[in-house]
Amino acid sequence: MESKKRVTFDDIAKYTNFSKTTVSRYFNKPDSLTAESQQIISDALEKLDYQANKVARILAVGKTEFIGVIVPEFYHRYYSELLNQILSTYEQFGYKFLVFVGNNNKEGERRYIKELLAYQIEGMIVLSHTIPSQELAQLEIPIVAVEREDQFVCSVNTDNYTGGYQAAAHLAQQQCDLLIHINSPTPESKPAFGRIQGFEDYCRQHEIPHQVILRDLDRSYEKDQAILIHIVDDLESTCKGKKKGIFLANDTTANTLLNLLVRRYGYLPQEYRIIGFDNAPTSREAIFPISTIGQQIELLAQEAVGLVVEQIRQRKQGTPLSAAPPIHKVIPPILFCRETTCKVGPTQVLLSSPAGTQSNRA
């Protein structure tokens, strides 16, 4: 391709009959110009096919139009889906993103944050749980937390309590004899604790037999599977013949449990009902689509980016971050009823049965 001559501020000034100082103000302080002058320069940029020198602009005004993102891990596809939705907001908000994966390592995340600040990011979205919000607030840049402890920073969260309540109610409607919630030990400061609380409150209010089983899950497929095997073995020993409604803390763990049961029996037994949380792609792609309490992931991303961009805008106008208390937005969950609660039975089988078993075909 034939290279084009780079259009300079001097070229724009000559074309518009403005001074170079006026052209510079258009890029750096547009509000200092009249609307008519802004339109004249904007039209000239289009006519001259001007391509901004981004590096020079960053050096000149110290603003990068970058937002940093800290993601804890990608074992749970919820995070990859949420990140995908965050990245897709570029067309709407005009901000680009620098992403680091923290791997639940506090010191590693602190190093990543220093790296992001060195790139002069204008704001940050934090999905990881390791660094307290009080420490994040001391960075003195616009920050939005998503589904994590958020006392000192703005946040966007799902209504986890309602989600846990909905999960218990849905399992109760399936006429389960016993409701079980399997989760990791979760501090009350994390929004996800609401899943436990909502589940327990529904069961207590309706006097439904229930258990909450807390184990160190969410580390790897192999480790989670080993823990769930022990839980299933114990349930089949102590609750044999009872219809068990099991609410898992996320779709990844729900899928691990589903795989375990299908491999053991060749189908999902009638005495099990399974519901997850997130509506991550895992729930839809499972061998039997998994019922789930859906987080509105696209809306979470939209609200998170919009909230950090609004803080950036206010800061540019001279409003300090400490001028107002943190904003906490809460998004309602949506129940997705799929095959693991609404259509369970021995007609749902694999093409080949586990060794030593006889499958019932439809």
C-alpha positions, 0 to 999 in steps of 0.5 A, spaced: 500 500 500 502 507 498 504 510 504 500 517 506 503 523 509 501 524 516 497 530 517 499 534 522 496 540 527 499 545 522 496 542 516 489 542 520 490 549 522 492 551 515 485 548 513 481 551 518 484 558 519 485 556 526 491 557 530 495 551 532 494 552 539 486 552 538 487 545 534 491 543 540 485 545 545 480 541 541 484 535 543 486 536 550 480 541 552 475 541 547 470 544 552 474 551 552 472 551 544 465 553 542 460 548 539 461 551 532 469 551 532 469 544 535 464 542 529 469 546 524 475 542 526 471 535 527 469 536 519 477 538 517 479 531 521 474 527 517 476 531 510 484 530 511 483 523 514 487 525 520 489 519 524 491 521 531 498 519 534 495 516 540 502 515 544 503 523 543 497 524 546 498 520 552 505 523 553 501 530 552 495 529 557 497 523 561 491 520 559 491 513 556 483 511 555 485 504 558 481 501 564 485 495 568 481 489 569 484 484 574 480 477 573 482 471 579 482 465 574 479 462 568 477 455 571 470 458 572 467 460 565 463 465 568 469 469 569 471 468 561 464 470 559 464 476 564 471 479 561 468 478 554 462 482 555 467 487 558 471 487 552 465 488 548 463 495 551 469 498 547 464 501 541 459 504 547 464 507 552 471 508 547 475 505 553 480 500 552 482 494 557 489 492 560 487 485 563 491 481 568 489 474 571 491 474 578 490 466 580 488 468 587 495 470 589 495 477 593 502 479 592 502 477 584 496 481 584 499 487 587 505 487 582 500 487 577 496 493 579 503 497 580 504 495 572 497 497 571 498 504 574 505 505 570 501 504 564 497 510 567 490 507 567 484 511 568 480 506 572 480 499 574 475 493 574 476 488 580 473 481 579 478 477 584 477 477 591 484 477 594 485 484 596 481 488 601 477 494 598 480 498 603 487 497 600 484 498 593 480 505 595 487 507 597 490 507 590 486 513 589 483 511 582 476 510 580 475 502 581 469 498 581 468 491 584 464 485 581 461 480 585 467 481 591 467 484 598 466 492 596 465 496 603 470 502 600 469 502 593 463 502 588 461 495 586 456 491 581 453 485 584 448 480 583 442 479 588 445 473 591 440 472 596 434 472 592 438 467 587 439 462 593 432 463 595 430 462 588 434 455 587 431 453 594 424 454 592 425 451 585 428 445 588 422 444 593 417 445 587 420 438 584 418 435 591 424 433 593 425 430 600 431 433 602 435 440 599 442 440 599 447 446 598 454 445 596 459 451 597 466 453 599 467 456 606 464 464 604 465 470 609 459 474 610 463 480 607 462 477 600 456 478 596 456 470 594 455 469 602 447 471 600 447 464 596 447 460 602 443 465 606 437 465 601 437 458 601 437 457 608 432 462 609 427 459 604 428 452 607 427 454 614 421 458 613 418 453 609 420 447 614 424 443 609 429 438 611 436 441 608 443 441 609 449 446 607 455 442 606 461 447 606 468 444 602 474 447 599 472 447 592 473 451 586 481 449 585 481 444 580 476 439 576 480 433 579 480 436 586 473 438 586 471 431 583 474 427 589 470 432 594 464 431 590 465 423 590 465 423 598 459 427 598 455 423 594 457 416 597 455 419 604 448 422 601 447 415 598 449 411 604 445 416 609 439 418 604 438 412 600 431 412 596 430 420 598 429 425 592 435 430 593 435 437 590 442 439 590 444 447 589 451 448 587 454 454 588 456 455 581 455 452 574 462 449 574 461 445 580 454 443 578 457 440 571 462 436 575 457 433 579 452 432 573 458 428 570 460 424 576 453 421 577 452 420 569 458 416 569 456 412 575 449 410 573 449 412 565 444 417 566 441 422 571 437 418 576 430 420 578 432 421 585 437 427 584 435 434 582 441 439 580 441 447 580 447 451 579 449 458 579 451 463 574 448 461 567 455 461 564 456 457 558 458 451 562 450 450 564 448 450 557 453 446 554 453 440 559 451 433 557 444 435 560 443 442 560 443 444 567 438 448 571 441 455 574 440 461 577 442 466 572 447 472 573 445 477 567 452 477 565 452 482 560 448 487 564 453 486 570 459 488 565 455 494 562 454 497 569 461 495 571 464 499 565 459 505 565 460 506 573 467 506 572 467 511 566 462 515 570 467 516 576 473 517 571 468 523 568 467 526 574 474 526 576 476 529 570 471 535 572 475 536 578 470 532 583 474 528 588 473 520 589 472 521 596 466 526 595 461 521 595 460 514 598 461 508 594 455 506 589 453 499 590 448 497 584 445 490 585 442 486 579 436 481 579 438 474 577 434 470 573 432 462 574 433 458 568 429 451 568 433 446 564 433 438 564 437 437 571 431 439 574 425 439 569 426 433 565 430 428 569 430 420 568 433 414 566 431 415 558 436 420 559 442 416 557 449 416 554 450 412 548 454 407 552 453 405 559 459 405 564 462 398 565 458 393 568 451 396 568 445 396 563 442 402 560 435 403 559 434 406 553 428 410 551 
